[in-house]
Amino acid sequence: MVRITLENISKTYPGRHGGTPAVRGLTLTVAEGEFMVLVGPSGCGKSTLLRLVAGLETPDTGTISIGGRVVNAVPPKDRDLAMVFQNYALYPHLTVFDNLAFGLKLRNTPRPEIAARVRAAADQLGLGDVLDRLPKALSGGQRQRVAVGRALVRQPKLFLFDEPLSNLDSQLRTATRTEIARLHLRLGATMLYVTHDQVEAMTLGDRICVLKDGCIMQVAAPLELYHRPANLFVAGFMGSPPMNFIQGTLQPSAAGVVFSAAPTAGATPSLLPDANHQPDRQPFRVPLPDVLAARAAPQLGRPVMLGLRPEHLLDARTLPGANPGPMLPGTIEVCEPMGAETHLHLQTAAGPMVARVPPGPRYTVGETIPLALTLAQAHLFDLASGQALR
């Protein structure tokens, strides 16, 4: 196990107009034995950062330390790491056994030890019965496991994964993701994992580093990212369906603080042909609970963004009791039954919203339903800076 320390790392690729910045003054520490996931949209710098740690790229500024040793000038083969690529990178003319053993042979490892390590890795990854096959005779999932096994047999102190599951179908992605998680538990090795899939990030990482435009937006445990996003970008990126946002202002009232949005704030034209099905377009105003009101107090009169996760928009008709709290009518434009839950895409007086509801009732496109807002779970963001109000 090793500790990774990145200090003020920058990398710009040459090009017109001063080049393309990929990583901008980034500082990050990965603890010994930690599974750190780098996640973000395409072009955010996550793969570049992984290649910098691997030694496949050289930083323009800053230092990279692995296990307490600065490795900026150390070649990849001497960094004691193994990398699993998105495209498998298997040798097509070699059997599974020889692909797994290739790195060990280059290091002049004794043959009995090679055989023992290959057999152990094959057993762990369910490859014991395909060791004599060529890669072309394997399924996509088996090829990916061979790529993981090739890293595993080397017994490195650091594993690097560059979107290893992106070429697999949904079922194989889930199975291989589970195997990688089990592998980390067995080995206890430090792992740095790159993905654009926030579901992979949430399920695999001890911590997640969210990147945008080469900068760190937030580093935290998965549930902390989900429940306490530091800014609008993290709030919108982490979660599927994403968080609902309503732009408005905070106003004082006799009861405390009221969030007020224009009737069409953030709205898009309805897909419904019958205008009679449109929800009531009265101004959307809602009193904030005490905890949220305390955070909002310094922002009175200023534009803010109110955020609500889809699971915090409830069908009030399914709730027990006569007082479900603040209400917002919404007209269903798209209904997506997911089996264990249903996603409702609605048009409301506060704009388009998505609700995650239980699968029980039968919902109809064009139907207007009362939405109960769980404001105790809401988030407020400063519109100018994008930062969460704490």
C-alpha positions in Angstrom: 0.0 0.0 0.0 1.2 3.5 -0.8 0.1 7.0 -0.3 -0.3 9.3 -3.4 0.3 13.0 -3.0 -0.3 15.5 -5.8 0.7 19.1 -5.2 -0.2 22.0 -7.5 -0.3 19.8 -10.6 -0.9 21.5 -13.9 -0.9 20.1 -17.4 -1.6 22.0 -20.7 -1.6 20.3 -24.1 0.0 22.3 -26.9 -2.3 24.0 -29.4 -3.6 27.2 -30.7 -4.3 30.1 -28.4 -2.0 29.0 -25.7 -3.0 25.3 -25.8 -5.6 23.3 -23.9 -5.4 23.2 -20.1 -6.3 19.7 -18.9 -5.4 20.0 -15.2 -5.2 23.3 -13.3 -3.2 23.6 -10.1 -4.7 20.5 -8.6 -3.8 19.2 -5.1 -5.0 15.8 -3.9 -3.9 13.1 -1.4 -4.9 9.5 -1.7 -4.4 7.6 1.6 -2.7 4.2 1.9 -5.2 1.4 0.9 -7.8 3.9 -0.2 -10.1 3.4 -3.2 -10.3 6.9 -4.7 -12.6 7.5 -7.7 -12.0 10.4 -10.1 -15.3 11.3 -11.7 -16.5 14.1 -14.0 -17.8 14.8 -17.5 -15.7 14.3 -20.6 -12.8 16.7 -20.8 -12.6 17.4 -17.1 -9.0 16.1 -16.8 -9.6 12.8 -15.0 -7.8 10.5 -17.5 -5.0 13.0 -17.8 -4.5 13.0 -14.1 -4.3 9.2 -14.1 -1.8 9.2 -16.9 0.3 11.8 -14.9 0.4 9.4 -11.9 1.3 6.5 -14.2 4.1 8.4 -15.7 2.6 8.4 -19.2 2.4 12.2 -19.1 4.7 14.8 -17.4 3.2 17.6 -15.4 4.1 21.2 -16.4 4.1 22.2 -12.7 3.8 20.5 -9.4 5.1 17.3 -7.8 3.7 13.8 -7.8 4.7 11.6 -4.8 4.1 7.8 -4.5 4.9 6.2 -1.2 6.8 9.3 -0.1 9.0 9.4 -3.2 8.7 12.2 -5.8 8.3 10.4 -9.1 8.1 13.2 -11.6 11.3 12.0 -13.3 10.8 8.2 -12.6 9.8 6.1 -15.6 6.5 4.2 -15.5 8.1 0.8 -15.1 9.9 1.9 -11.9 6.8 3.3 -10.1 5.5 -0.1 -8.9 2.0 0.4 -10.3 -0.3 -1.5 -12.7 -2.8 0.1 -15.0 -6.0 -1.3 -16.4 -7.1 0.4 -19.7 -10.5 1.0 -21.2 -9.7 -1.0 -24.3 -8.2 -4.0 -22.5 -4.9 -3.7 -24.3 -4.4 -7.5 -24.6 -2.0 -9.2 -26.9 -4.2 -10.9 -29.5 -1.6 -13.6 -30.4 -1.1 -14.7 -26.8 -3.3 -17.0 -24.7 -4.9 -15.8 -21.6 -2.2 -17.5 -19.6 0.6 -15.7 -21.5 -1.2 -12.4 -21.3 -1.4 -12.7 -17.6 2.2 -13.9 -17.3 3.7 -11.3 -19.8 4.7 -8.7 -17.3 6.2 -11.3 -14.9 8.3 -12.8 -17.7 9.7 -9.4 -18.6 10.9 -9.1 -14.9 12.6 -12.6 -15.2 10.3 -14.0 -12.5 11.0 -17.7 -11.9 8.6 -20.0 -13.9 7.1 -21.8 -10.9 6.3 -18.4 -9.3 4.7 -17.2 -12.6 2.5 -20.3 -12.8 1.4 -19.9 -9.2 0.6 -16.2 -9.5 -1.3 -16.7 -12.8 -3.3 -19.6 -11.4 -4.2 -17.6 -8.2 -5.3 -14.6 -10.3 -7.3 -16.8 -12.7 -9.1 -18.5 -9.8 -10.0 -15.1 -8.2 -11.4 -13.8 -11.4 -13.1 -16.9 -12.7 -10.7 -17.4 -15.6 -9.4 -20.9 -14.7 -11.1 -22.6 -17.6 -10.1 -20.2 -20.3 -6.3 -19.9 -19.8 -5.5 -21.6 -23.1 -7.8 -19.4 -25.2 -6.9 -16.4 -27.3 -8.6 -13.0 -26.5 -10.7 -13.3 -29.7 -12.4 -16.4 -28.2 -13.4 -14.5 -25.0 -16.5 -12.4 -24.2 -16.1 -8.7 -23.4 -16.4 -9.4 -19.7 -13.7 -12.1 -19.8 -11.3 -9.8 -21.7 -11.8 -7.1 -19.0 -11.1 -9.7 -16.3 -7.9 -10.7 -18.1 -6.9 -7.1 -18.1 -7.5 -6.8 -14.4 -5.7 -10.1 -13.8 -2.7 -9.0 -15.7 -2.4 -6.1 -13.2 -3.2 -8.4 -10.2 -0.4 -10.9 -10.9 2.2 -8.2 -10.7 1.2 -7.5 -7.0 1.8 -3.8 -7.3 1.4 -1.3 -4.5 -0.8 0.9 -6.7 -3.6 0.0 -9.1 -4.8 2.5 -11.7 -8.1 2.0 -13.6 -9.0 4.1 -16.7 -12.7 3.6 -17.3 -12.4 -0.2 -17.3 -16.1 -1.0 -17.6 -17.2 1.5 -20.3 -17.1 -1.2 -23.1 -19.3 -3.7 -21.2 -23.0 -4.2 -21.3 -25.1 -3.3 -18.2 -25.2 -6.8 -16.6 -21.4 -7.3 -17.1 -20.7 -3.8 -15.8 -22.5 -4.7 -12.5 -20.8 -8.0 -12.2 -17.3 -6.7 -12.9 -17.8 -3.7 -10.7 -18.6 -6.0 -7.8 -15.5 -8.1 -8.6 -13.3 -5.0 -8.5 -14.8 -4.0 -5.1 -14.1 -7.5 -3.8 -10.6 -7.3 -5.2 -9.9 -4.1 -3.3 -11.2 -5.7 0.0 -8.9 -8.7 -0.5 -5.8 -6.9 -1.5 -6.1 -3.7 0.5 -4.1 -2.0 -2.2 -4.3 1.7 -3.1 -6.5 2.2 -6.1 -7.2 5.2 -8.3 -10.2 4.7 -10.5 -11.4 6.9 -13.4 -15.0 6.9 -14.6 -17.7 9.2 -16.0 -20.4 7.1 -14.5 -21.5 8.5 -11.2 -23.2 5.1 -10.2 -19.8 3.4 -10.5 -18.3 6.2 -8.4 -20.9 6.0 -5.7 -20.7 2.2 -5.4 -16.9 1.7 -5.6 -15.2 4.7 -4.0 -14.1 5.1 -0.4 -13.9 8.8 -1.5 -14.8 10.5 -4.7 -13.0 13.4 -6.3 -15.4 15.3 -8.6 -13.6 17.2 -11.4 -14.7 19.9 -13.8 -12.5 21.8 -16.3 -9.3 20.4 -14.7 -10.2 21.6 -11.2 -11.5 19.8 -8.1 -15.1 20.6 -7.2 -15.3 18.4 -4.1 -13.6 15.4 -2.5 -15.7 13.5 0.0 -17.3 10.1 0.8 -20.0 9.0 -1.6 -23.0 9.8 0.7 -21.5 13.1 1.8 -21.3 14.1 -1.8 -24.9 13.1 -2.4 -26.4 14.6 0.7 -24.0 17.6 1.2 -22.9 18.8 -2.2 -20.5 21.7 -2.0 -21.8 23.5 -5.1 -24.3 23.5 -7.9 -22.1 21.4 -10.2 -21.7 18.6 -7.7 -25.4 18.7 -6.8 -26.4 18.4 -10.5 -23.8 15.9 -11.5 -24.1 13.3 -8.6 -27.4 11.6 -8.7 -29.7 9.9 -11.2 -32.1 11.4 -12.0 -30.3 14.7 -11.2 -31.3 17.2 -8.6 -34.2 19.6 -9.4 -33.3 23.3 -9.3 -35.6 26.3 -8.9 -34.2 29.8 -9.2 -35.7 32.4 -7.0 -35.1 34.9 -4.2 -35.2 34.8 -0.4 -37.6 37.2 1.3 -38.4 37.9 5.0 -41.8 37.1 6.3 -43.6 37.1 9.6 -43.1 33.3 9.8 -39.3 33.5 9.0 -37.9 33.2 5.4 -39.9 32.6 2.2 -38.4 31.3 -1.0 -40.1 32.9 -4.0 -39.8 32.0 -7.6 -41.3 33.5 -10.7 -44.2 31.4 -12.1 -42.2 30.3 -15.2 -38.7 30.2 -13.5 -36.7 27.6 -15.4 -39.7 26.3 -17.3 -39.7 24.9 -20.8 -42.6 24.7 -23.2 -44.9 21.8 -22.3 -44.9 18.7 -24.6 -48.7 18.3 -23.9 -51.0 19.3 -26.7 -53.9 20.3 -24.4 -53.2 23.6 -22.6 -56.0 22.7 -20.2 -53.7 20.2 -18.6 -51.2 22.8 -17.6 -50.6 23.1 -13.8 -51.8 26.2 -12.0 -49.4 29.0 -12.9 -49.7 30.9 -9.6 -46.4 32.3 -8.2 -44.5 29.7 -6.4 -43.8 30.8 -2.8 -42.8 28.5 0.0 -41.8 29.1 3.6 -38.4 27.5 4.6 -38.0 25.3 7.6 -36.0 26.7 10.5 -32.7 25.0 9.6 -32.8 26.2 5.9 -34.0 29.6 7.0 -31.0 30.0 9.2 -28.7 29.3 6.2 -30.7 31.6 4.1 -30.6 34.6 6.4 -27.4 36.2 5.0 -28.8 36.0 1.5 -32.1 37.8 1.9 -33.1 39.6 -1.3 -30.4 38.0 -3.3 -30.9 35.4 -6.1 -30.4 31.8 -5.0 -31.1 28.3 -6.3 -33.2 25.8 -4.4 -32.4 22.2 -5.0 -34.5 19.1 -4.3 -33.6 15.5 -5.0 -36.3 13.6 -7.1 -37.0 11.4 -4.1 -37.9 14.4 -2.0 -40.9 15.2 -4.4 -43.7 13.0 -3.1 -47.1 12.2 -4.5 -49.2 13.7 -1.7 -52.1 11.4 -2.4 -50.0 8.4 -1.2 -49.0 10.0 2.1 -50.7 9.4 5.4 -52.1 12.3 7.4 -54.0 15.4 6.4 -51.0 17.8 6.4 -48.3 16.7 3.9 -46.5 20.1 4.1 -45.7 22.5 1.2 -47.4 21.5 -2.0 -46.7 22.0 -5.7 -49.1 20.7 -8.5 -47.3 19.1 -11.4 -48.6 17.8 -14.8 -47.0 14.5 -15.9 -45.3 14.8 -19.3 -43.3 11.5 -19.2 -43.7 8.5 -17.0 -40.8 6.1 -16.7 -41.6 2.8 -14.8 -38.3 1.4 -13.5 -39.7 -1.6 -11.7 -38.8 -0.8 -8.1 -39.6 2.9 -8.6 -41.2 5.2 -11.1 -39.7 8.5 -12.5 -42.2 11.2 -13.3 -41.1 14.1 -15.5 -43.5 17.0 -14.7 -44.2 20.6 -15.7 -44.9 22.8 -12.6 -45.3 26.5 -11.8 -41.6 26.4 -10.8 -40.4 24.8 -14.0 -39.7 21.2 -15.2 -39.2 18.7 -12.3 -38.5 15.0 -11.9 -39.9 13.0 -9.1 -38.9 9.5 -8.0 -42.0 7.8 -6.6 -43.0 4.2 -5.5 -44.3 2.0 -8.3 -47.8 1.5 -6.8 -50.2 4.0 -8.5 -50.8 4.0 -12.2 -49.8 7.4 -13.6 -51.1 8.8 -16.8 -49.5 11.4 -19.1 -51.4 14.6 -18.8 -52.5 14.0 -15.3 -51.9 16.7 -12.7 -50.9 15.4 -9.3 -50.2 17.2 -6.0 -46.5 17.1 -5.1 -45.4 17.3 -1.5 -42.0 19.0 -1.1 -39.7 17.6 1.6 -38.0 20.9 2.3 -36.2 19.5 5.3 -34.0 17.8 2.7 -33.7 20.8 0.4 -30.4 22.6 -0.5 -29.7 26.3 -1.1 -27.0 27.6 -3.4 -25.7 31.1 -4.0 -26.5 31.9 -7.6 -23.4 34.0 -8.2 -20.8 31.7 -6.8 -22.6 28.4 -7.1 -21.5 27.5 -3.6 -23.9 25.8 -1.1 -25.2 27.8 1.8 -24.1 26.1 5.0 
